[in-house]
Amino acid sequence: MTNLINNTRIAPIPAPYLERLRTEGVDALGQPVKRVIAQGGEPCRDVLRRAKAGEELLLASFSPFEKTGPYKEYGPIFVLANDSGETVDRSSIATGGGGDYLRAQFAIRAYSKDEEIVDAALVEATNAPAIIEKFFAREDTAFLHVRFPTYGCFAARLDR
């Protein structure tokens, strides 16, 4: 595990959203969730790890934004179909390896309090802490998003 930066916390997926997915089978856009059996390696956003082959997952639309505006977007995320009760360390995240939640390369985007993008970078796991520190040093940065580069899917929100 790589500690991304001191005084940074990885925000959880909101509990009411997860509850709605799991009990009602409806995502953020009011669409039915898709139930899938993991092949192994799918990024499980709720527990910040890769899925194990055979686990039941939900694939659903999610928006990490709260405000309306040009940057509010919805995209697919995987979550475990059932609450696993796992303890999730929200101060660090596994990066770099093929089985790690964040692989060797990912995108980081900095956003203002108005949820507008102020900076972005495609980073290697080894230089991510420096980029995170640089982005949080900006006065106009309120939070960061980490995204998987190939598909562009939301991976995590980092808060100070």
N, C-alpha and C positions, 0 to 999 in steps of 0.2 A: 504494500500500500504506500502511496505517496501522499504525504500531508501537503495539500495544495498551498496553504498559507496560514499563518497564525491569525487568529481572530476572524476566521471565515467559517461559515456554516452552510452545509448543503441543505436546502429547503426540502421538506417532504412534499409529496403530492398531497393536496388537501384531503383530509379524511372524509368530508361529505361527498367529494367526487368519487373516491374509492368505494365508499358505501353504496352509492348509486349504481356504479358499475357492477358491483358484486351482487346486489340484491334486486335491482330493477333491470339490469342488463342494458342500460341506456348510457350513452356517452355525452360529452359536453355539447354536442350538436343535436342531441335528441335522437340519435341514430342507434340502432341495435349494435351492441358490441359483437365482435367476432371471437368465438371460442376456438382456441387452437391447442394442440399438444406440441410442446416444445421439441424441436429437433435437437436442441442443445446449443447454447451460445446466444440466444436472443437476449437483448439488454432489458432486464426487468427494472423499470424505473422506480417502482415502489420500494425495492429492497437494495438497489444499487449494486446488483451483481448480474452475472450472466445466468440464464436459465439452464437447468439440468435437463437432459433428454427425458421426456416423458412427463414433465410437469405440465399442469393445465394452466394456460395463460389466457388473458383477455387482451385483445388488440382493439384499441379505441382511440377516438379523436380527443385531443386535449389541447388547451391553450394555457401557456404559462403566464399569460398577461391578464391583468384585471381591468385595465382601462380600454375603452374603444379608441381606435385610431389606426393609422396606416400600418403600424407594426404588429397589431394584434393578428395573430395567425393561429391556425389549428393544424395539428399534425398527429400522426399516429404514435402511440406509445404502447409498449407491452407492460402489463402488470400481472402479478400472480392472480389466478382466478379466486383463490381463497387466502385470507389473511394467514400468513405462516407463523406469526408471532415472533419472527426473527428480530433480534436487536440489530439496528442499523447504525453504524458509526457515521455520524453526519459531520465529522471534522476532517475526514480523509476519504480518499477514493482510490480504488485500484486502477493503476494506469500502466501502460507499457507493454504488457504481454498479451498474447493471443486470447487467453482466457479471462483477462482483466475486463472490468466493466468498461472503462475507457481504454481503448487500445493505444498504440504508440503515437497516434496523431489525432487531433480533434480541433474544433473551432471554438473560440471564446469570443463572445460579443458583450460589450459594455453598454448598459442602458442608463438613461437619466431617470429621475423620479417621475417624469411624465411618460415613461416607458418608450422613449425614443432612443435609437441607437446612436452612440457617441464614438465608438471605436470597435474594432474587431481584428482578430488575428487567427491564422491557421498555425497551430503550435505542435511541437513535439512534446511528449510527456516530460522529457528532461528539462525543457525550458518553460513549462507551464507556470510553475510558481513565480518566476520573474515577471511573466506577462500579467498574471493575476495581480501581483503587487503593483505593477505599473498602472494597470487600469484602475485599481482602487485608490491609487494616489491622486487621481484626477478628482477635482472637486465636483464635477458634474456627473460622476458615476454613482448610481444608487445600488445597482446589483449587476451580476454577470449571468449570462447563459452559456452553458457548455453544450455543444452539439456534435453529433457524429458527422464527420465530413462527407462520407460517401452519399448517404441518403438525406443528410441535413436534419435528421430527427433530433428533437429536444432530448438532452441527456440529464441535465441538472441545472438548478439555479443556485448560484452562490451569493450569499449575503454576508455583510461585514459582521 
